[in-house]
Amino acid sequence: MSTHHLLDPAYYDLTAIPAGELTPETLPGMREMMLKMFPSHVGAEPRLAAAQGRDDAPEIPLRIYAPDSGAAAKPCVYYIHGGGFVAGSAAIMDAMNWECAQTHDAVVVAVGYRLAPETPFPGPIDDCYAGLLWVMAHAAELGVDPGRVIVM
């Protein structure tokens, strides 16, 4: 039974990903396609920061989206973008992360972890963890309540 007709036509390109055919040759095309799938316009540029990578890994880029509500310590959404650790980027989710920050009056921090296979396991997961440690260490300067941090 096909459910393709239930999908919003804006997402048809997503269904064109050749499931089970991810190879070093097809990976660049899949990454390119993912970049084209998301809106590039956002209201404002996120603040950029960097966390120190674990075990001598390079710095991990972070994108911070904070609403101007004046509330004291806000909840935080620590966002790890999709892509199975092989595709996607924190930047392609700018529009969604800004909307999340505004809607929930929360600080959203998106981690730009390194991708596999260029960075093999456990590199991408270590990057995500390093970014989360950075958020917790900088909670006060971010205006984040360290008791209200969720991972998405």
LINZI-V864089 format. One record per run of one state. SS is the DSSP state (helix for helix, strand for strand, loop for the rest). FROM is the first residue (numbers start at 1). LEN is the number of residues. If there is no record, write none. Layout:
ss=[SS;SS]
from=[FROM;FROM]
len=[LEN;LEN]
//
This chain:
ss=[loop;helix;loop;helix;loop;helix;loop;strand;loop;strand;loop;strand;loop;helix;loop;strand;loop;helix;loop;helix;loop;strand;loop]
from=[1;4;7;9;17;24;38;47;52;60;67;74;81;91;105;107;113;123;138;139;143;144;152]
len=[3;3;2;8;7;14;9;5;8;7;7;7;10;14;2;6;10;15;1;4;1;8;1]
//
